[in-house]
Amino acid sequence: MAAIILAGGENRRMGTNKAFLEHRGRLFLWSLIAALNPVFPDMIVVTREPQRYAGFPVRPVRDLYSIRGPLTGIISGLCASGDRYNFCVACDMPFVRTGLVQHMMQAAQGWEGAVPVLQRRSRPGGPMLEPLHAVYDRRSLPALKRYLLGGGRSLQQIIRSLNVRYIPERELSGFDGGMTSLYNINTPRDFRALHKSTA
């Protein structure tokens, strides 16, 4: 099994590589490594700056396509992995829980992935999915590539076309009662709010 950390974004809103933000004296990247290392012998970072990851116990890879967006990162990570099931997570989600990740990896067996469903974030098309804290089967690569190269960008849309195991909030909360695993820090405002809430 492999973990894929998505750190290839342009960081336009934050203005800096979010993997290297600090919370309580620890880089987001180190928080992710600490949570994922007990489960995954191979940790891949999809990045535009591979040189910055020297000295970390990760394997940096570059995006395969110039098309920007998280779908490109997921495809690039899956292509670099030699494993069937892979846990993908955004680098700005520093509160990953090892137990929840293990549960999701087990839940994905026999499916094309396992994806959290967030009822409280429903939208007109249905409940919100969290594709950046999810498990992907490498066998979904042809469908993901076709969608991307055909002009598709929506992870919500492509995931709904796959045969994935949806994990509802009540199941997630058994491993993370506060659902903090799914918090992502996108903007300076989010980052300031994080520090205020944990001061």
N, C-alpha and C positions, 0 to 999 in steps of 0.2 A: 504494500500500500504506500501511496505517496501523498504528501501534502503540497498544495500549490498556493503560495502566497502571492496575491496580485498586487504588484507595486509599480506597474507600468504606466499609471495615469499621468496626465499633464499637471495635475495639482493646481489648476487655475484658481480655484476658490481658496485653497489653503495657502498657496504661494510657496510651498516647500514640500519635499518628499515626506509624506505622512508616516512612513515606516520609521523615521528617525525623530518623530515627536517623542517627548518624554512625559510620563505620568508617574508621580511619586518616585522620581529619580531613576526610572527604568524606561528604556526605549520601547515604543510599541513593538518593534521587531523582536526584542528579547522576550517580551510578554508572550508573543505568539510562539516563539521557539520553545519557551518553557512549557506551554500547554500542549504543543504538538509533538515534541521530541519523544515523550513516552510511548507514543502510538506509531509514529512514522519513522522508518529508517532513512527515508529519502524526503528531504524538504527542498522544494523547488521555489525559487523566487523569480517571477516574471517581471522584468525591469528594463528601463531605458538606461540605467546606470550600473551595469554589472560590476564595475570597479569598486563601487561603494560597499560591496558585500564581502570583500576580502576579509578574512578573519572570523566570519560568522559561519556556523555549521549548516550552511545552506548551499544550494547549487543554483547560481543565477543563470537565467536564459533570457534571450531577447524575444520580442514579439516576432512572429513569422510574417505578419502582414503590416502594412503601413496604415491600415484602417484603424482608427482610434476607437477605444471603447473596451469595456470589460469582457465582451464576448471574444475579442481577439486574444486577450490575455488568457482566458480559459482554454481556448483552442491551443495556444502556444504551450501552455503548461501540460495539457493532456498529451500533446505530441512529444514532449520531452520526457514524459513518464513512461516507464516500462511496465507499469502496473495497471490492472483492469479498473479498480476503483480508486478514486482520488478525491480527497477533501480539498475544496477550493475556498479560500477566505480572503477578503480584502485586508490590506495592510492597516487600514484605519479602524479595525475591529479588535481592540486590544484585550477584550475580556472573554476570550474563548475559553470554554470549559472542557477539560479533557474528557470527562465522563460523557458529556453530551456528544462530543465528536465520535467517541467510540460507539455510542448508541446509534448515531446516524450511519456510520459505516456498516454496522450490522443490519440496520433497517434497509439499506440499499441492496443487499444481496438478492440477486434475481431480477432486479429492476435496472432501468437506465440511469438511475440516480435517486437521491433522497433530498427533498427540499422543504424547508420550513414554510408553513402557511400561517399568515398573521391576520386573524379575523378582525382585530381592532384597527387594522390599516386597510380596510376594504376600499375598493374603487369601483367605478361602474362595470368593469369587466369581471368583477368578482374579488375574492380576498387577495390581498397582496402576498406575493411569494418573496422569499429572501434568497436570491440566487447567488449571493456572494458569501454565503455561509452554508454551503451545500456540497453534496457528494455527486460526482459525475462518473459514469462508466465510459471508458475509452471507446466502446462500441457506438457511442452516440456521435463520435467525431464526424463521420460522413454527413450526418444531418446538420450538425452545427456549421460545418464548412459550407455546405450548400446554401444554408440560410444567410451566412455572412457574405459570401461572394455574390449572392443574388440581391444584395442590398439591404438585407435584414439587419436590424440593430437591437431590437427589443428582446432582452433575456426573458421577460415575462411571457412573451409570445412563443418563443422557440421552446421553452421548457414545457409549456402547456401542450405542445405537439409531441412530446416524448412520453414514454411509458415510465414515469417516475413515481416514487413512493412519496406522497405528501404527508408531512409530519405536522399535525395540528398543535396549537399552542398548549393545550392541556397535556400533551405528551412531552413537549419541550420543557414545560415547567417542572416536570418531575426531576429534571437534571439541573435546571436553572430557574429557580422560582421567580427571580426578578427580571428574567429575560435580558440580562445585561450582555449576554453573548452576542446579541444581535444589534447592539448599539454600534453605530459607526460615526466617526468624527470627521465630518466633511469640510467644515468651515472654521475660521478663527473664532466665530461666535460659539460653535459647538465645543471647541477646545477650551474656551474660557468658562463655559458652563460646566464642563467636566471638572475643572479644578475647583470651581465654587461648590459643586455638589459633594466633593470629597475632601474639602478643606478640613 
